């Protein structure tokens, strides 16, 4: 039972990461603005985006930004 629930959490998180990625690609914010909000350089931002390695705090910040739009 726990393994099924854990699997669902992982699937939900992957789905949410995809949602964030779509908002980055099509959203109203410029990359410079997102970098500023996350406190990272453009290079770091692009690397995190390419490797899908945003940490939980960064995902929360991005989610908050995109939900307000």
C-alpha positions in Angstrom: 0.0 0.0 0.0 2.8 2.4 0.9 4.7 1.7 -2.3 1.6 2.5 -4.4 1.1 5.8 -2.5 4.8 6.6 -2.9 4.6 5.9 -6.6 1.7 8.2 -6.9 3.6 11.0 -5.2 6.5 10.5 -7.5 4.2 10.6 -10.5 2.4 13.7 -9.2 5.8 15.4 -8.7 7.0 14.6 -12.2 3.7 15.9 -13.6 4.1 19.1 -11.6 7.7 19.5 -12.9 6.3 19.2 -16.4 3.7 21.8 -15.7 6.4 24.2 -14.4 8.5 23.5 -17.5 5.6 24.3 -19.8 5.0 27.6 -17.9 8.7 28.5 -18.2 8.5 27.9 -22.0 5.2 29.6 -22.6 4.8 31.9 -19.6 4.8 35.7 -19.5 8.1 36.0 -17.6 11.5 36.6 -19.0 14.3 34.3 -18.1 16.1 37.1 -16.4 13.2 37.7 -14.1 12.9 34.0 -13.2 16.7 33.9 -12.5 16.4 36.9 -10.3 13.6 35.4 -8.3 15.5 32.2 -7.9 18.8 33.9 -7.2 20.7 32.1 -9.9 22.6 33.0 -13.0 21.2 32.4 -16.5 23.7 29.6 -17.0 22.7 27.9 -13.7 19.0 28.4 -14.6 19.5 26.8 -18.0 21.5 23.9 -16.6 18.8 23.3 -13.9 16.1 23.4 -16.6 18.0 21.1 -18.9 18.8 18.6 -16.2 15.4 19.1 -14.4 17.3 19.7 -11.2 15.4 22.5 -9.5 15.3 22.0 -5.8 12.1 22.0 -3.8 12.4 25.6 -2.8 13.0 26.7 -6.4 9.9 24.7 -7.5 7.8 26.3 -4.8 9.0 29.8 -6.0 8.2 29.0 -9.6 4.9 27.5 -8.8 3.9 30.5 -6.8 4.9 32.8 -9.6 3.0 30.9 -12.3 -0.1 30.3 -10.2 -0.5 34.1 -9.9 -0.7 34.5 -13.6 
